[in-house]
Amino acid sequence: MRHVEIELPAPGRAAPEVYTLLGAFERYPELSGAVRSVRVAHAGDGRLWSSWDVCFQGGILRWTEEDSFDRKGYAIRCRLTGGDLSHFVGGWEVAERPDGCVVRFTADFDLGIGALAALLEPIAERALRKTIRAIVSGLLGAPAPRGALVSAPAGA
């Protein structure tokens, strides 16, 4: 299992605005070529179900997740409910800063490929980081500034 953390500053932007933009999953395919489609079904209680088709290594990864929204805490939590991945939990957090806000994405994932994990999960991690940067850049309408990148096998 792999753990990824990405923090990207959003200078001059307010946390409520950025949080709202991040929750617009339907826009993600127009912001990153890796995201082919996202279909959303609203549960009406602060949750939604999203189905994702994402390009990876010449193929398509498909999964469904439950997404819960904490509007007061500016956080979105995602939990895999089915699909091609073995495990995925993570989410987005937005925190106010004196000069704007910071966007934080975290994820723990397992591709479910056993012995090939050591080879493919680092590739998946790089693809995930690139996709997250493209999404944040597209949502904010500016190149995503360099941010802190942390990654390691989960539990390390």
Stockholm file with secondary structure:
# STOCKHOLM 1.0

chainA/1-156         MRHVEIELPAPGRAAPEVYTLLGAFERYPELSGAVRSVRVAHAGDGRLWSSWDVCFQGGILRWTEEDSFDRKGYAIRCRLTGGDLSHFVGGWEVAERPDGCVVRFTADFDLGIGALAALLEPIAERALRKTIRAIVSGLLGAPAPRGALVSAPAGA
#=GR chainA/1-156 SS CEEEEEEEEEETCCHHHHHHHHTCGGGHHHHCTTEEEEEEEECSSSEEEEEEEEEETTEEEEEEEEEEEETTTTEEEEEEEEESCSEEEEEEEEEEETTEEEEEEEEEEECSCGGGHHHHHHHHHHHHHHHHHHHHHHHHTSCCCCCEEEEEETTC
#=GC SS_cons         CEEEEEEEEEETCCHHHHHHHHTCGGGHHHHCTTEEEEEEEECSSSEEEEEEEEEETTEEEEEEEEEEEETTTTEEEEEEEEESCSEEEEEEEEEEETTEEEEEEEEEEECSCGGGHHHHHHHHHHHHHHHHHHHHHHHHTSCCCCCEEEEEETTC
//
